Structure formats: C-alpha cells, structure tokens
Amino acid sequence: MDKPAGKHTRPPLERMLRIHQALQAGEMPTARSLAWELEISDKSVYRDIEFMRDRLALPIEFDASRGGYYYTQPVDSFPTVQMTEGELFALLVAERALQQYRGTSFERPLISAIRKLERSLPETISLDLSRVEDAISFRTRAETILDLSVFDSLAKATSARERIEITYKKPGNAPPEKRRIDPYHLANINGEWYLFAYDHLRNDLRTFAPSRIKSIRKTGERFSPNRKFSLDRRLRDSFGVRSGQGEFDVVLHFDPSAADYIREKRWHPSQKLRELRGGGVEIQMKLSSLDEIERWVLSWAGRAKIIRPAALVRSVKEAASRILEHGTDAAPADHGSND
C-alpha cells in the first residue's frame, strides 16, 4: 500500500533532485522506496522518472534482477537550468535594473525569483562577477514617492479585477475626491508608475498616478475589463502617457549641438528623421496631444525649433514668457575662470 501523501508534498523539481541523488550515489532505489520517502504514489515516481529520462535525457535504466533504477553512465549534475556566461551576466544586470521596482510590492518576489535561478545554475558555469555592482548601475532622475500599502492594494486589485474606491488628489489646490474605478492595467513608463482604469464618475478610461492615491477601499464587486482596451493602442499616438483626440503633425528642427542626441534614440514609434544642412536634424511625429511634447521642446533650451503645428509654437512661446516672468533680475554669480 502506498504511503499517503503528506500535507506538504514536495515540488516536482525537488522530488526529481532527490531521485537524481539516489541514482548518482548508486543506491538502486525502487519505485516503492522512493514513493515512501517522498510521500507520493508509485505512479508519481514513474512519471518523474519518465520525465527525467525522456525530457531531461538522463541515462536511467531499470535493473529487473534487483528491481531498482540506476544510471548507465556517470552524471555530474542535474540539468536544471542551462545558461551561458552571457545569459548569466544578463541575469545579474537585470537584477541591477530592479531599481525601478524598489519599494514596490514587486521587489521582494522579483529578487527571490532571481536568487532561485542563480541557485539552480549548473556548477560548470563560472563567471567573475565580483565587481559587477561597481561596474553597472541604474539610476532614475527623480524617484516617485509611493505609499507602499496603497501600491500593494492597487496591484492586487488590478490583478484580481476588483472594483475599488479611491481618494485621489489631483495636482494643484483642488481637494481630494473619491473615485469609483475599475483598475485595468498598471504600467511603468519611463520609470514612472501609472494606472489605467475605468472611472465611473467620468464614464471614461482615465490615467491615474498611484502616488496621488491617498486611500483605497474595496467595494466587494468585480469587473470585466472592456475587451477593446489595449495599452499599446491607447499610447500609440501619445508622446508619453497622455492620449488625446487630436491629430497633430509635429515637425521639429534640432541644431547640430543637439542633433546627435536625437539620432541616438527612438523618441516615438511614428518618428521620421531627415538630415539638415550644417549638421542639424529634422524629426517628424504624428501625435494625438501636444501637452507632453511642449515640455519636451522646452527642455532643449532653445536648441529645438518648431516648424509645425502653429498651436505648438504658440503654447511654447506662452510657456517661455511665463518662465521669463518668474525669473529674477539678479546678476549671475562670478565663478571665476576654469583655466
């Protein structure tokens, strides 16, 4: 009679590792002895051995005279995860890239998963990574301050399709207001977290910043997301996360001092570059909103010239005027020469 399975049955990989150890040591284990030790049925042992032999290509045979299993040739290690040195290095670089998830509910399980992968690597792979932490790092310009309990509740509600009520504080002096939302999708875009959700107050899909959510209350209701929702489609014509209803053909000219920076990146899926005389470059994009491109143009401090549309020219001029109005008449400090 099979030994009854215990309350905490070992995972399949752990069971197969124990079978491997017994075979490697030449113990000639039987299906019955393995089933008893691992607290599983004989059938489960047969399935594990079949998987090891047929899928992992381990040289397992059955000795009818002794009624046990054995390896027909030496096996140095269990073939868990096979990785090249380049893949291992990439794995550790990915771990360094977790900076954008620090402080969120994703940080601990992600690090745990990477640690498990590292422990399962074959002993034959070696790589000097003693200085990888000094050689590679990831930094963000400004780290978003998140309420971890709010973010964790938000992530769980999004995953479980739970309708929630949030208290949301929009930028400015407006007081916080309650919103009843169906959280569709959490996305990290350019290092910033955003929630895309159906807002029952506005009867429309809206974008929320988790850092502005002050509280979350479960409603006990569930929802089914609109099948037409696609994050890629929603952001296709936006320059960041804001999507609008307009259609703008944006053309900018960058002078030679900024042209190489423009050539080095894909700023938008629709972009087209054209070389200009003198070393400058033209970029063309089709956008649905001008809000974010306005701030981007201003960030180039005069090295970008707007060719079209006229609406973007006006909005940038107005923004530049406001900057000048808020400036001071103080003379710049003399920092001396740098000879």
C-alpha positions in Angstrom: 0.0 0.0 0.0 1.3 3.4 -0.9 2.2 5.8 1.8 -0.4 8.6 2.0 0.8 11.9 0.6 1.8 14.4 3.3 0.2 17.8 3.8 3.3 19.4 2.3 4.1 17.3 -0.8 7.5 18.2 -2.3 7.5 20.1 -5.6 8.3 18.0 -8.7 11.8 19.5 -9.1 12.7 18.8 -5.5 11.5 15.2 -5.9 13.5 14.7 -9.1 16.6 16.1 -7.5 16.3 13.5 -4.7 15.8 10.7 -7.3 18.9 12.0 -9.1 20.9 12.0 -5.9 19.9 8.4 -5.1 20.8 7.3 -8.7 24.1 9.2 -8.6 25.1 7.5 -5.3 24.3 4.1 -6.8 21.6 3.3 -4.3 19.5 1.4 -6.9 16.2 2.8 -5.5 12.9 1.2 -6.2 9.7 3.0 -7.1 8.2 1.8 -3.8 11.1 3.1 -1.7 11.1 6.4 -3.5 7.4 6.8 -3.1 7.6 6.1 0.6 10.5 8.6 1.1 8.9 11.3 -1.0 5.4 10.8 0.3 3.9 10.3 -3.1 2.3 7.5 -5.0 4.2 4.9 -7.1 2.6 6.4 -10.2 4.1 9.8 -9.4 7.5 8.2 -9.1 7.1 6.6 -12.6 6.0 9.9 -14.1 9.0 11.7 -12.5 11.5 9.1 -13.8 9.9 9.1 -17.2 10.3 12.9 -17.4 13.9 12.7 -16.3 14.7 10.1 -18.9 12.7 11.4 -21.9 12.7 15.2 -21.3 16.0 15.7 -19.5 17.8 13.0 -21.4 19.2 11.4 -18.2 20.6 7.8 -18.8 18.2 6.0 -16.5 17.6 2.2 -16.8 15.7 -0.4 -14.7 17.5 -3.4 -13.3 14.9 -6.2 -13.3 17.1 -8.6 -11.2 17.4 -6.1 -8.4 14.1 -4.2 -9.0 15.8 -0.8 -8.9 16.8 2.1 -11.1 20.4 3.2 -11.9 22.4 5.5 -14.2 24.1 3.7 -17.1 26.8 6.3 -17.2 28.2 9.0 -14.8 26.1 12.1 -14.4 27.9 15.1 -13.0 25.0 17.4 -12.3 21.2 17.6 -12.6 20.3 19.5 -15.8 18.1 22.1 -14.1 18.7 25.5 -15.9 21.3 25.7 -18.7 22.7 29.1 -19.2 25.7 30.6 -20.9 28.0 33.1 -19.3 26.4 35.9 -21.3 23.0 34.9 -20.1 24.2 34.7 -16.5 25.7 38.2 -16.8 22.4 39.4 -18.4 20.5 37.9 -15.4 22.6 39.9 -12.9 22.3 43.1 -15.0 18.5 42.5 -14.8 18.8 42.3 -11.0 20.6 45.7 -11.0 17.7 47.0 -13.2 15.3 46.3 -10.4 15.9 49.8 -9.1 12.7 51.0 -10.7 10.8 48.4 -8.6 12.4 49.3 -5.3 9.9 49.9 -2.6 7.0 48.3 -4.5 5.3 45.0 -3.8 7.1 43.6 -6.8 10.6 44.0 -5.3 10.7 41.0 -2.9 9.2 38.3 -5.3 11.4 39.5 -8.2 14.6 39.3 -6.1 13.5 35.9 -4.7 12.9 34.6 -8.3 16.3 35.7 -9.4 18.0 34.1 -6.4 16.3 30.8 -7.1 17.5 30.9 -10.7 21.1 31.7 -9.6 21.0 28.7 -7.1 19.7 26.3 -9.8 22.6 27.1 -12.3 24.9 24.2 -13.1 28.2 24.2 -11.2 30.1 24.1 -14.5 29.2 27.8 -15.3 31.6 30.3 -13.7 31.9 34.0 -14.2 33.9 36.6 -12.3 31.2 38.9 -11.2 32.9 40.3 -8.1 32.9 43.8 -9.4 29.6 43.8 -11.3 27.9 46.0 -8.7 30.7 48.6 -9.1 30.6 48.3 -12.9 26.9 48.6 -13.6 24.1 50.6 -12.1 20.7 52.1 -12.9 19.6 55.5 -11.8 16.4 57.5 -12.2 16.3 61.3 -12.4 13.6 61.5 -9.8 12.2 58.6 -7.8 8.5 58.6 -7.3 7.4 58.5 -3.6 4.8 55.8 -3.2 2.7 54.7 -0.3 3.6 51.0 -0.3 0.4 49.8 1.3 -1.6 51.7 -1.3 0.5 50.4 -4.1 0.3 46.9 -2.9 -3.5 47.1 -2.6 -3.7 48.6 -6.0 -1.6 45.9 -7.6 -3.7 43.2 -6.0 -7.0 44.8 -7.1 -5.7 45.2 -10.7 -4.6 41.5 -10.8 -7.9 40.2 -9.2 -10.2 42.5 -11.3 -11.7 44.1 -8.2 -13.6 47.3 -8.3 -12.3 49.8 -5.8 -13.0 53.3 -4.4 -10.0 55.6 -4.2 -9.4 59.0 -2.7 -7.4 60.9 -5.4 -5.6 64.2 -5.2 -5.1 66.0 -8.5 -2.2 68.4 -8.8 -2.8 71.9 -7.6 -5.0 73.2 -4.8 -8.0 71.0 -5.7 -9.3 69.0 -2.7 -9.0 65.2 -2.8 -12.1 63.5 -4.3 -13.5 60.0 -4.3 -13.5 57.9 -7.5 -15.0 54.5 -8.1 -12.8 52.8 -10.6 -12.1 49.5 -12.4 -8.3 49.2 -12.4 -7.4 47.8 -15.9 -3.6 48.0 -16.0 -0.5 49.1 -14.0 2.4 50.3 -16.2 5.9 51.5 -15.5 6.6 54.0 -18.3 10.0 55.8 -18.4 10.5 54.9 -14.7 7.1 56.3 -13.6 4.1 54.2 -12.4 0.7 54.8 -14.0 -2.7 53.2 -13.5 -5.1 52.9 -16.4 -8.7 52.5 -15.1 -12.3 53.0 -16.0 -13.6 55.9 -14.0 -17.3 55.6 -13.1 -17.5 59.3 -12.2 -16.3 60.4 -15.7 -17.7 57.3 -17.5 -14.4 57.0 -19.4 -11.0 55.4 -19.2 -8.6 57.6 -17.3 -4.9 57.6 -16.3 -4.1 57.9 -12.6 -0.7 58.4 -10.8 -0.5 55.9 -7.9 1.5 58.4 -5.9 -1.6 60.7 -5.8 -3.9 58.0 -4.5 -4.3 58.7 -0.7 -6.5 55.7 0.2 -8.2 52.6 -1.3 -11.4 50.9 -0.2 -12.6 47.6 -1.6 -16.2 47.6 -2.8 -16.7 43.8 -2.8 -17.5 44.0 -6.5 -15.7 42.5 -9.5 -15.5 43.7 -13.1 -14.7 42.5 -16.6 -12.4 44.9 -18.5 -13.5 46.2 -21.8 -12.1 43.9 -24.5 -11.3 46.8 -26.7 -8.8 48.1 -24.1 -5.2 47.9 -25.4 -2.4 49.8 -23.7 -0.3 49.8 -26.9 -3.2 51.2 -28.9 -4.0 53.8 -26.3 -0.5 55.1 -26.1 0.4 54.7 -29.8 -0.1 58.4 -30.7 0.9 59.9 -27.3 4.4 61.2 -26.5 4.2 59.7 -23.0 1.1 58.7 -21.2 -1.4 61.4 -22.2 -3.5 60.5 -25.1 -5.8 63.0 -26.8 -8.4 63.2 -29.5 -6.4 65.4 -31.8 -4.2 64.7 -34.8 -1.0 66.7 -34.9 1.7 66.5 -37.5 4.7 67.7 -35.4 7.9 68.8 -37.2 11.0 70.0 -35.2 14.5 71.1 -36.3 17.4 70.5 -33.9 20.7 72.3 -34.3 24.0 70.5 -34.6 24.7 70.6 -30.8 21.6 68.5 -30.1 21.3 66.5 -33.4 23.3 63.6 -32.2 21.2 63.1 -29.1 18.1 63.0 -31.4 19.7 60.4 -33.7 20.6 58.1 -30.8 17.1 57.3 -29.7 13.7 56.4 -30.9 11.6 59.0 -29.3 8.2 57.9 -30.8 7.1 55.0 -33.0 6.0 57.3 -35.8 9.2 59.4 -35.9 11.0 60.1 -39.2 14.4 61.7 -39.3 15.8 63.9 -42.1 19.3 65.3 -42.2 19.6 69.1 -42.5 22.4 71.2 -43.9 25.0 72.2 -41.4 24.7 69.0 -39.3 21.2 69.6 -37.8 18.4 67.0 -38.0 14.6 67.2 -38.5 12.2 64.9 -36.6 8.6 64.3 -37.7 6.0 62.7 -35.5 2.2 62.2 -35.5 0.7 62.8 -32.0 -2.8 63.0 -30.5 -1.9 65.6 -27.9 0.6 68.5 -27.6 0.8 68.6 -23.8 3.9 66.4 -23.3 5.8 67.4 -26.5 5.5 71.1 -25.3 7.5 70.3 -22.1 10.0 68.2 -24.2 10.7 71.1 -26.6 11.2 73.5 -23.7 13.7 71.1 -22.1 16.1 71.5 -25.0 16.7 75.1 -24.0 16.4 76.7 -27.4 18.2 74.1 -29.4 14.9 72.9 -30.9 12.9 75.0 -33.5 9.2 74.2 -34.1 8.3 74.1 -37.8 4.7 73.0 -37.2 2.0 72.9 -35.9 1.3 76.6 -35.2 -0.6 75.6 -31.9 2.7 74.1 -30.5 4.6 77.3 -31.5 2.0 79.4 -29.5 2.0 77.2 -26.5 5.8 77.0 -26.2 6.1 80.8 -26.6 3.5 81.3 -23.9 5.3 78.9 -21.6 8.7 80.6 -22.3 7.1 84.0 -21.4 5.9 82.7 -18.1 9.4 81.4 -17.4 10.8 84.9 -18.0 8.1 86.5 -15.9 9.0 84.3 -13.0 12.7 84.9 -13.4 14.7 87.3 -11.3 16.9 90.3 -12.2 19.7 89.1 -10.1 23.1 89.1 -11.9 24.7 85.7 -12.3 27.4 84.8 -9.8 31.0 85.1 -10.9 32.5 81.6 -10.6 35.9 82.7 -11.8 37.9 81.1 -14.6 38.5 77.4 -15.2 42.0 77.7 -16.6 
